[in-house]
């Protein structure tokens, strides 16, 4: 028999037995229904009394021993006490976990906020008081968008909110990894802000990247200054080498040496020019993009002609571009330089009789893509992620033979990023390589 049925039938049994006994006793003394009614009232009074004791015990909200009671109500008090004690232990464990969580978040080096679906502040750690000038006693429940007077941050939050709503509609709840860098309200530090949606809430994390930005600025300024300083002596050396070549062209002993020195000086000049170009692009990353639209069909054909000139007939070069996808918004000079870099790399590193394809198309996500594909030797997986680093080379000797500086892909990545795109590199050894520039819908007309 189930436990609930046991309690029910046990109580019915003893109640019936008591009332029948009173009824029989009443027949013996000549008042059966009086004793029966008196017993029934006593039974009801007993239940009401135990119910009152239960309410008074529960209203104390303390882990006291339950009142003494027998029978049915004794079991009720016992089980409620056991449940209350279990819940109290569980609350204590949860309180310990919560306190540890609060201690860990307070110890985090980043400012952390929990925002509701309408951007109301539900919780934040002490770092937020320094970074955003928030006050725990008065800002909990306030709208974060009302307390922060930064149009850039508000635009970023609105953009992330729209993306999150679209992900909810499509069922794709992948976490966004976009970040925003902007000065803090007191302009004492640079903050890198990330907004992570979960459920109907948002987790906002702000990291102090002031020192990192200072190091980047120092590196950029150092590279720019050194490159400027190197340009003048290299120009002088190149000029004197040309003069020596003219005067000693009839001296075979010196001709070869001068020719090698000219090659190395030209190589150094190319490195300096690329460093200056990269420094210029990095320093201008925050500037507003040019509002000109580039005819991509015409640019693709021009890139194909450049590739044919560089190839000298050693490769099969094809170009593909649909008629419906024509215009790309951005800086024509920067984009043309980046695309030309990818095409020239494909020509330099693809063996003779190899095939190179230049494409302009729309992928399955309706994003515009510029792609250069070759069927050359390919690149090992461990090198792919580092290809856009400055001066990184898969094969140093081969790069020197082809005249590479190790800066081309770094320049391409910065240009594409500045145009709200990303550079995707797909390659396998023996299978060729694909260098794809992916642009958002807003950059296409």
C-alpha angles and dihedrals in degrees: 000000000000118000094243091051090048093056091045098049093040091056092044090050096053093040091051092045091052095047093046089050091052090047092053091045089051091053089053093054096035099252107088100153094044092057091041091053092044091052092047091051090048090051091051091046090051091053092047090049092051091046090053091050089050093052092047091049094048093045091062089065090206132123094248126149109270121251117271112259136154135222121003095357092049089062091046092053092045095052094044091051090050092049092046092051091048092050091047091054090046092051090051091052091047090048090053091049091047092050091049090049091051091048091050093048091047088053093050114113090222129075109247128194132178111212128190125230091272092047094258114153112248100169141346137177127241094266089070090063089063098036101042102016092241124164119216094207096056111015101061106108094019121121110262090211090059095051097047114067098196118120090195093055093044091052090049092050092048091049092050090046092054091048091050092051090050091050091052090052094048095039092237104128098172111152116254115237099193117128135195126211118203140142119275118250090262092047090231097117145018115244128205106208127198124184117203119187120212123170108321093331139075132224112211117196122187121190127192106238097165094118092046091051090049091052091049091050091048091049092047093048091046093051092046094048095045091047091052091048092049095048095070098050091043090052090050092048092048090050094051091046090055089050092050091047091055093048097042100038090115092053108084091187092066101030096078093046092049090048091054091047090051091051092052094045091050089049090052090048091053091050091050092048091050091048091051091047091049091047091051092050093048093048091050098045092110095051121108115266119248111261096225125121119224122215098232095189090058091043092051091053091048091051090050091054090049090050092050090052092049092045097051089208095306095118141043105242123191134178127205126186129152119232094229096058106061119135130062121187119226147066108330096203094050095045093044090051092049094047091046089052091056092047094048090049090054091050093047097047101037115091121239116287089022123137126243122189125193113199138184111187148131119260129215091276091056091250121143114244135191110198138182115194129183135175095222130127095297130216128273116250095244091060100047098080093050099047093099094054117109114269093356112147131181091207114017095193093049092048091053092049091053094044098247121158099198091239102088099089091043088057091046092051093051092048093049092045090051087055092054092257139110136229115233120193120196119180144146130185110267092006102081129238140274122206108191128184110201119199130191122247091254090066095057130076 
